[in-house]
Amino acid sequence: MNKSINHQKVTTVVCSYQAKILAPFAVLGIRTEEDWLTEIDYLPLNSPLKAPITPLAKEVCAQLAAYLADPRYSFDLSLHVSGTVHQQRVWEKIQQVPSGQTCSYSEIAATIHSAPRAVGQACGANKIPIVIPCHRVVAKNGGLGGFMNAKEGEPLEIKRWLLQHESI
């Protein structure tokens, strides 16, 4: 049985940022899709800024500014994050950690019947940091643990800044 194969050229559209705003530790690149926030990237501090080009991007920027002014601010945004079932469960747990508090990778792992390393990997795959506050997840011994799949360097400086901002 011969099946016809369609050889059409497939192109990938790279979504540009709908806004880029300055934070004390990085430029935050904001990506939205329809009515959802889909991604926040940490860009170098020397990255060019970009005014919000959609109403949702403007709202995301306003809420991020509110958080930067008051670490107790509660985000109210529609999020669209794709990930495995395990990642989704980890991200849901992370969103339950209040500002000013932390939990450990092993504590989250115990509540969702997983392993601390798998929780850390899910934290590293988080595409909406700050709003899904993976910076609040730390090592069992009280150390910072990792951040953005890094164990040292600039990512940990961002995590340290966010935790200090929340007075942890």
N, C-alpha and C positions, 0 to 999 in steps of 0.2 A: 504494500500500500504506500503510495507516494503522497506526501503532504506538501502542499504549496507553502513555501517560506516567503514571508514578506521581508524584503531587504531594504525597507525604508531607512533612511538615515535618522538616527535618534539623537536629538540634541538635548543637552541639559541646560536649563535656564538657571543661572546663578542669581539668587535673589539678593539685591543690594539692601543696604540698611535703610530703614525708613526714618531713622534719626541716629545721631551720634552726640552724646552729651558728656560733659566733663565731670568726672568724680575725682576726689582727692588722690585716688590710687590708680586710675586708668580712665581712658575714654570708653564709655559704654556704648557699644553698637547694638541698636535695637532693631529686631526684625519682627514684623507682624505679618499675618496672613488672614485676610477677611476680617473677622471680629476677634481674633486671638493673638495674644503674644506668643511667639514661637521660639524666640532666642534672644539672649543677651550675651554679647561677647565682650571680653576684656581686651581692649586694644591699647597699644602704646600711648603714653601721655602726649606724644607729639603728633598723634593722628588728627587729621582735620575734623572739625566738628560739623554737624549737619543738623539744621533745624528740622523738626518733625514735618513730614510731608503728608501725613494722614491724621484724622482726628484721633484714632486709636494710638498712634505713635505719640501724639501730643499728650494724651492721657497717661501713657506709660512713663513718659519723661516727667510729668507732673508728680506722679506717685513715687518715682525713684528720687526726685528732688525732696519730696516730703520725708522719705525714709532717711535721706542723707542729713536732713535737718533734725529729725526726731527718730531715733532708732526704734521707738515703740510703735511707729506707724504700721498699720495693718493694710497690706495690699488688697485691693479689690479689682482683680483683673481676670478676664477669661483666658485660660492657658490652654495651649495645644502642644502637648509634648508627646512625641512618639517614643516608645521604648518597649522593652519586654514587660511581661506581667510582673516579674521580680522588680525591675526598675521602677515601675509604677507604684508598687507597694512601698518601696523604700522612699520614694519622693513624697507619697502621702504621709508617711510617718514623719519625715523631715519637716513638713509644713505644720505639724502639730507642736513642734518645739518652739516655745515662745521666745521672743527677743529677750536677751539678757540671760538666757539659759543655754546649756549645752547638753548633749547626750553622747554616748559613745557608740562607735560602730558595733560593738558587741551587744549593747543594750537594744539597738534597733534589730540586730540579727536575732536576738532571743525572742523579740515580740513577733517577728514574721517567720520564724523557724528557718533561718538562713545562717550564713557564715559571715563573720566580720569582714573578711576580704571581699566577699561578694557585695556587701553593703558599700564598702569603699569604692568598688568598681562602679556601682550604680551612682554614687555621689559624683564620681569623675565624669560620668556620662550626662550629668544634669546640664541641659541647655538653657535653663532659665535661673542662673544663680542670683542670689539676693532675694528674689521673689520666692523661689524654692531654696530656703537658706541652708544649703549643704555646708556652709562655713561653720554652722553650729554643731556639726558632728566632729567629735575629737577622739583621740586614742583613749583607751581604757585607763591608762596611767596618768591621764590629764595632759599629755602632750598634744601638740596640734594635730598629729596624724598627717595625712596628705591633703592636697587640694588641687583640683583640676588635673588629677593624675600625676601630680608632682610631689616629691618628698622634700624638696628644697628650692631655694631661689625665689624669684618674683611672685609666683603663685602663693607661696606661704606668706609673703609680705602682705598680699591682698587679704588673705584669711586673717592674719594678725590684725590688720587695720580694721576689718569688719567686726571682729570680736572686741577690740578695744572700743570701737564706736558704740557697741552695745554694752559696754562696761562689763565684759566677761573677763 
